[in-house]
Each structure stands twice: as C-alpha cells, then as structure tokens.
C-alpha cells in the first residue's frame, strides 16, 4: 500500500511545474507579452460566441477563457498551448444542456477534469498517436459544419429553436425566419464573416475579428438597430467559486457525458499541442502533463460558472505565429481577458449576437483545410471512406460516436489490409538432397506449404480452408519460419487443420516454428499434438527427411541409401526459404 502511494505521489510530482518552466518564461518576456495580448484580442469574440452557443451564456465563455486558460497554461505540458472554450466542445455540450440543464454541464466539466487527471497518472497521453489522420480530419470537418449550423439562428436573428440535433434546430430556425425575415441580422453576420475571411488573406497578422465586432457594435448602437439583438448584461467580474451546482444524485446519469467530454478534451488538446510542436523548432509537449493541466483547468472552471475547456488550435496557432516562446503568453492572454471582464463588461454586453455568429461562421470555414482533405481523399479509398464516415457521423450523431465509428472502421480496414498480406503458398521440394528418381517419388507423396505473414483471426480461416482441401498426398509439410505473428485463433485453426488432415490419414509435419509462437501454440494444445507424433522439426530439410522416414515405415518408399545421407544446417533452411 505504501509503495503504491509512493509511486502515485512520484508520478504526480513529475506532472507539476518545475524550475525549467520559470527559466523559459524569463527567456523573452517582451515577445510573450505581445503574443498574449494579440491572442486575447482574437480570443475575446470566440470566448463570447462559444459561451453563447453552449447555452450557458457569454459570461460562461469568458470565465472559461480566464480560469481554464490560466491554469492550463501553468500546469499544461505545452509551452505554446492556449486553452479555453472551443467549437468542438460546444458541439458536445449543447445536447447536455438540453437534457440536464446548466448545472449538468458544470458537473460534467468537474467529472471530466478528474478523469483527465486519472488519464495523466495512467500515462495515457502516448495513445494519441494511434488516432488515424483520416479520423482527425473527418471530425474536424464535421465539427466545422456543426459550428456553422449552430450559428444559423443568431445569424438569422431568430430565437434558438428547441432541440439537441443541429440539423433539426437549423431547419426550425429557417422556418421561423421565413415567417418574419430579419435582414439586419444577416447583414451583420455576413459582413463580419466576410471581413474576417478577406482580412486573413490580406493581412494575416491583423486581428480582423475584434475589429469587425467593434465596427458592428458601433453601427448597431449609432443607428439604433433593435433587430441587431445584443449579448445582454454581463457581470462585472467573475463569480465567487462555488459547488452549489453539484447534485450527487445526478452523478450516475452524467457519467457517460463526462466520459465523452473528457475524451474530447484529451483528443483536441493533444492534437492542438502536436500542431504547435509542428509549427516551431525545438518545442515538444509532454502529453501526460498536458492531460494533467487540462484536468486541473476543467476542475476549476465549473466552480466559476465556466464550461469545459480544451486546447484551442486556432488560438494556439495565433500564439505561435506572433512569436510566443513560453507559457507566459497564454497567461497574459488569460489576464487580459480578466481585465476585460472586470473593466469593460458593459461595453462587451452591447455586441450584437449576429456579429458573434459571423465570427464563428468564419472560424468554421477556416477550420476546413481543403488541401488536407484532398490529399486524404486521394491517398487511398480506405482513408477517404473513414474521413467521410467520421464527418457524417459528427454531423448526424455526435462527436464521440463519430470518433468511435471512425476508429472502428479504420481498425477493421487496417486488419483487412494486414490479413491480405498473409500468404499460403505451395513450394517445391528441394532437389539437392535426392536423386531425380527419388525426388519424383517424394513429390508424389509429399506437399510443402510456406506460410508468410500473420496467422491471426482475420486471416486464419482462409488458411484452414486451403489447407484442408489438400488431396492425394501422404505428408503435408508446413514451413512456418516466415510467420510474423500468431494469435490464439491462428493457433486453434492450425490445430484444427492438423486434426482434420490426420483423420484423413495425412501426416502433418512443421518446420521453423519461432520461439515466440511456441507459447500460443502450446496454450491451445497444437504443439503437444505435433510433439506426440514427433513431427516438429527445426528446419525444412529435417522435416523432409522425417517425412521420408515416415513413408519408409509406411512401405511407400524404399530405404534411403546410407551414402546419400548428410547433415543439414540452418543455412540450407534459409536457402530453400
């Protein structure tokens, strides 16, 4: 018990910030301050917009950006990661809000944070590398579509219809708009989105999102446009931390949503950190520490009314491009947003919802990397299928189901490809050790097969079918030196094939069984079956000699002349394959 506690404590200590982090912060603070200020300007409309989209309000988005952004910067595993509310998380939160209300979302965030810390202690961060690229591209495309569709009600200036399916909500919003069109809201949304998209191509370093939102707010206030509905009153500061939302009786029903939120937070955060590493030289994140940092952030954010947070790819990319070199930049981003919350809440509350919808529409469009999608679609049919299935599942179901479907399909297709590599070929007997007459006699009664590649559940039954169709021979030799891997199914199939051939009076001899495969063969009784008959050999020539001896005893072949017998080495085995 004491040793287990010691190991856990040691692992926890390795995940906490150290002196190295402080040294990196001191390296170039001026660049980090400038980068943090730039990211805060970009993040403000996104935090407001994602807070509104989640259903908990703009104040929840700001609280998340401040609290989670600061804690993830301190405890996270990436020097460049910027965390906060994201569109992907919003996609998951909307149905949770519809079913369990705001308190359910806060509870889910708290539970997800604890799960993320558990994952960090279990060193689960390394498994991110096993998520296939088509799955990542597919759910990114699906998320972009969902984020865009979620903005339709605000962009049209209609109240958000009831429902937790984005396609249903979008359809109802369009029907409501048709009854009472609001051209002002559409104009604001399209103008802001257009300015962001065009501006990003013209001057990528200028934060056109905040400039467009400010312009839309000024126009709406100056012209007195009532149709441009504003965000509404915001508190001038963060609420005091509280656990009043926690209902112990609801924990069981919220477990599944919490798992989904934790899985998404882990996946998106580690993906974002990997993107940041790829954009720089000499930076490498610690995946387990990143999970720990996101866990701490998600435990704290709900206490202040914030939604679950993840690493934000778009904000992280801005952070890198503006020259950030340490986690100080992400801390500055959170501090600037905190100042805005305390000092400029009345001004922020006047921002039109349609303008925020335009920001998120542009963000959704910019999430779609057309070049990456084309490359993935052209790679293989399997990659294209996985990408499309994941994207459609994200849009029609939800993100967690989409990732599961993508991983299952990717795994099935990968197994299919591996199974195709398994070969079961008949090979001729070596002529070097026998006279022409004797070789012809041996070939009449002995057939040799070479098994190449994996002998496992996805390929084993084809092997059984081919092997049991052998006819008109007395001995079958299985050359197994090239079997790359074998599972219990493959061993059972081999045993079944040997038993079926034996019942037909055909002796089965094996050669070249690798040491690593003996355990699995022994566990199902296949090795014992061969050993009882004395039909397991180290090399193929020895197996052929054993087969000839068997045929002699059966009276099929005459005794071998003494002078033709010679020892056979392992080199001969390699020569004959």
ChimeraX attribute file (.defattr): number of C-alpha atoms within 10 A of each C-alpha:
attribute: neighborCount
match mode: 1-to-1
recipient: residues
	/A:1	5
	/A:2	7
	/A:3	8
	/A:4	9
	/A:5	10
	/A:6	11
	/A:7	12
	/A:8	14
	/A:9	13
	/A:10	12
	/A:11	15
	/A:12	15
	/A:13	11
	/A:14	13
	/A:15	22
	/A:16	14
	/A:17	15
	/A:18	11
	/A:19	7
	/A:20	8
	/A:21	15
	/A:22	13
	/A:23	11
	/A:24	15
	/A:25	16
	/A:26	13
	/A:27	12
	/A:28	15
	/A:29	16
	/A:30	14
	/A:31	16
	/A:32	28
	/A:33	19
	/A:34	18
	/A:35	24
	/A:36	28
	/A:37	22
	/A:38	22
	/A:39	28
	/A:40	31
	/A:41	18
	/A:42	22
	/A:43	28
	/A:44	20
	/A:45	25
	/A:46	28
	/A:47	27
	/A:48	25
	/A:49	28
	/A:50	30
	/A:51	26
	/A:52	22
	/A:53	25
	/A:54	28
	/A:55	22
	/A:56	22
	/A:57	21
	/A:58	27
	/A:59	28
	/A:60	27
	/A:61	30
	/A:62	34
	/A:63	30
	/A:64	30
	/A:65	34
	/A:66	29
	/A:67	29
	/A:68	34
	/A:69	33
	/A:70	25
	/A:71	23
	/A:72	31
	/A:73	30
	/A:74	21
	/A:75	24
	/A:76	34
	/A:77	26
	/A:78	28
	/A:79	28
	/A:80	31
	/A:81	34
	/A:82	38
	/A:83	33
	/A:84	33
	/A:85	30
	/A:86	28
	/A:87	26
	/A:88	24
	/A:89	24
	/A:90	24
	/A:91	26
	/A:92	20
	/A:93	26
	/A:94	21
	/A:95	20
	/A:96	22
	/A:97	18
	/A:98	16
	/A:99	12
	/A:100	15
	/A:101	14
	/A:102	20
	/A:103	19
	/A:104	24
	/A:105	31
	/A:106	26
	/A:107	27
	/A:108	30
	/A:109	30
	/A:110	26
	/A:111	22
	/A:112	29
	/A:113	31
	/A:114	19
	/A:115	23
	/A:116	30
	/A:117	25
	/A:118	15
	/A:119	20
	/A:120	25
	/A:121	22
	/A:122	12
	/A:123	16
	/A:124	15
	/A:125	21
	/A:126	12
	/A:127	10
	/A:128	15
	/A:129	11
	/A:130	8
	/A:131	15
	/A:132	16
	/A:133	14
	/A:134	26
	/A:135	27
	/A:136	21
	/A:137	21
	/A:138	29
	/A:139	27
	/A:140	23
	/A:141	25
	/A:142	29
	/A:143	26
	/A:144	27
	/A:145	21
	/A:146	26
	/A:147	26
	/A:148	23
	/A:149	21
	/A:150	26
	/A:151	28
	/A:152	24
	/A:153	25
	/A:154	25
	/A:155	29
	/A:156	27
	/A:157	28
	/A:158	22
	/A:159	11
	/A:160	19
	/A:161	15
	/A:162	11
	/A:163	15
	/A:164	17
	/A:165	17
	/A:166	24
	/A:167	15
	/A:168	12
	/A:169	19
	/A:170	21
	/A:171	15
	/A:172	18
	/A:173	22
	/A:174	16
	/A:175	13
	/A:176	18
	/A:177	17
	/A:178	11
	/A:179	8
	/A:180	11
	/A:181	15
	/A:182	16
	/A:183	14
	/A:184	18
	/A:185	27
	/A:186	21
	/A:187	18
	/A:188	29
	/A:189	30
	/A:190	19
	/A:191	19
	/A:192	28
	/A:193	26
	/A:194	17
	/A:195	18
	/A:196	27
	/A:197	20
	/A:198	13
	/A:199	17
	/A:200	16
	/A:201	9
	/A:202	10
	/A:203	10
	/A:204	14
	/A:205	13
	/A:206	14
	/A:207	19
	/A:208	22
	/A:209	29
	/A:210	21
	/A:211	16
	/A:212	23
	/A:213	28
	/A:214	20
	/A:215	16
	/A:216	23
	/A:217	23
	/A:218	15
	/A:219	14
	/A:220	21
	/A:221	16
	/A:222	9
	/A:223	9
	/A:224	10
	/A:225	13
	/A:226	12
	/A:227	15
	/A:228	30
	/A:229	19
	/A:230	19
	/A:231	21
	/A:232	15
	/A:233	14
	/A:234	21
	/A:235	13
	/A:236	15
	/A:237	17
	/A:238	19
	/A:239	13
	/A:240	8
	/A:241	12
	/A:242	12
	/A:243	14
	/A:244	8
	/A:245	15
	/A:246	17
	/A:247	11
	/A:248	8
	/A:249	8
	/A:250	12
	/A:251	15
	/A:252	8
	/A:253	11
	/A:254	17
	/A:255	15
	/A:256	12
	/A:257	21
	/A:258	25
	/A:259	19
	/A:260	20
	/A:261	29
	/A:262	31
	/A:263	18
	/A:264	21
	/A:265	26
	/A:266	29
	/A:267	20
	/A:268	23
	/A:269	26
	/A:270	29
	/A:271	20
	/A:272	25
	/A:273	28
	/A:274	21
	/A:275	15
	/A:276	26
	/A:277	19
	/A:278	12
	/A:279	12
	/A:280	14
	/A:281	8
	/A:282	7
	/A:283	16
	/A:284	16
	/A:285	18
	/A:286	18
	/A:287	25
	/A:288	25
	/A:289	26
	/A:290	29
	/A:291	34
	/A:292	31
	/A:293	31
	/A:294	37
	/A:295	34
	/A:296	23
	/A:297	31
	/A:298	36
	/A:299	26
	/A:300	22
	/A:301	28
	/A:302	30
	/A:303	23
	/A:304	21
	/A:305	28
	/A:306	32
	/A:307	36
	/A:308	35
	/A:309	35
	/A:310	35
	/A:311	30
	/A:312	23
	/A:313	23
	/A:314	17
	/A:315	25
	/A:316	21
	/A:317	19
	/A:318	23
	/A:319	29
	/A:320	23
	/A:321	15
	/A:322	18
	/A:323	19
	/A:324	25
	/A:325	22
	/A:326	27
	/A:327	26
	/A:328	28
	/A:329	33
	/A:330	31
	/A:331	24
	/A:332	24
	/A:333	32
	/A:334	31
	/A:335	20
	/A:336	18
	/A:337	25
	/A:338	20
	/A:339	14
	/A:340	19
	/A:341	22
	/A:342	14
	/A:343	13
	/A:344	16
	/A:345	18
	/A:346	16
	/A:347	14
	/A:348	23
	/A:349	19
	/A:350	20
	/A:351	25
	/A:352	30
	/A:353	29
	/A:354	34
	/A:355	34
	/A:356	33
	/A:357	35
	/A:358	32
	/A:359	30
	/A:360	28
	/A:361	28
	/A:362	24
	/A:363	21
	/A:364	22
	/A:365	16
	/A:366	15
	/A:367	16
	/A:368	18
	/A:369	12
	/A:370	11
	/A:371	9
	/A:372	13
	/A:373	18
	/A:374	11
	/A:375	12
	/A:376	21
	/A:377	18
	/A:378	12
	/A:379	11
	/A:380	10
	/A:381	11
	/A:382	17
	/A:383	22
	/A:384	19
	/A:385	20
	/A:386	27
	/A:387	27
	/A:388	21
	/A:389	22
	/A:390	32
	/A:391	30
	/A:392	18
	/A:393	21
	/A:394	27
	/A:395	24
	/A:396	16
	/A:397	14
	/A:398	23
	/A:399	26
	/A:400	20
	/A:401	15
	/A:402	23
	/A:403	24
	/A:404	14
	/A:405	18
	/A:406	28
	/A:407	20
	/A:408	13
	/A:409	19
	/A:410	21
	/A:411	13
	/A:412	13
	/A:413	16
	/A:414	13
	/A:415	16
	/A:416	13
	/A:417	13
	/A:418	15
	/A:419	19
	/A:420	13
	/A:421	13
	/A:422	21
	/A:423	19
	/A:424	18
	/A:425	14
	/A:426	14
	/A:427	15
	/A:428	13
	/A:429	21
	/A:430	15
	/A:431	12
	/A:432	8
	/A:433	16
	/A:434	15
	/A:435	11
	/A:436	11
	/A:437	8
	/A:438	15
	/A:439	15
	/A:440	14
	/A:441	14
	/A:442	22
	/A:443	16
	/A:444	13
	/A:445	18
	/A:446	23
	/A:447	22
	/A:448	21
	/A:449	19
	/A:450	20
	/A:451	19
	/A:452	18
	/A:453	21
	/A:454	22
	/A:455	27
	/A:456	23
	/A:457	18
	/A:458	18
	/A:459	21
	/A:460	21
	/A:461	17
	/A:462	15
	/A:463	20
	/A:464	19
	/A:465	12
	/A:466	12
	/A:467	19
	/A:468	15
	/A:469	9
	/A:470	12
	/A:471	12
	/A:472	10
	/A:473	15
	/A:474	22
	/A:475	26
	/A:476	24
	/A:477	25
	/A:478	24
	/A:479	28
	/A:480	22
	/A:481	21
	/A:482	16
	/A:483	19
	/A:484	16
	/A:485	14
	/A:486	19
	/A:487	15
	/A:488	18
	/A:489	19
	/A:490	23
	/A:491	26
	/A:492	21
	/A:493	22
	/A:494	22
	/A:495	20
	/A:496	15
	/A:497	21
	/A:498	23
	/A:499	19
	/A:500	15
	/A:501	20
	/A:502	14
	/A:503	10
	/A:504	12
	/A:505	12
	/A:506	20
	/A:507	22
	/A:508	24
	/A:509	24
	/A:510	25
	/A:511	22
	/A:512	19
	/A:513	20
	/A:514	15
	/A:515	7
	/A:516	11
	/A:517	18
	/A:518	14
	/A:519	14
	/A:520	18
	/A:521	23
	/A:522	14
	/A:523	13
	/A:524	17
	/A:525	14
	/A:526	20
	/A:527	22
	/A:528	15
	/A:529	17
	/A:530	19
	/A:531	12
	/A:532	9
	/A:533	11
	/A:534	12
	/A:535	19
	/A:536	24
	/A:537	20
	/A:538	18
	/A:539	23
	/A:540	29
	/A:541	21
	/A:542	19
	/A:543	24
	/A:544	25
	/A:545	16
	/A:546	19
	/A:547	23
	/A:548	22
	/A:549	17
	/A:550	17
	/A:551	20
	/A:552	14
	/A:553	12
	/A:554	11
	/A:555	10
	/A:556	15
	/A:557	16
	/A:558	13
	/A:559	12
	/A:560	14
	/A:561	7
	/A:562	7
	/A:563	6
	/A:564	9
	/A:565	11
	/A:566	8
	/A:567	6
	/A:568	14
	/A:569	12
	/A:570	13
	/A:571	10
	/A:572	13
	/A:573	18
	/A:574	11
	/A:575	8
	/A:576	13
	/A:577	12
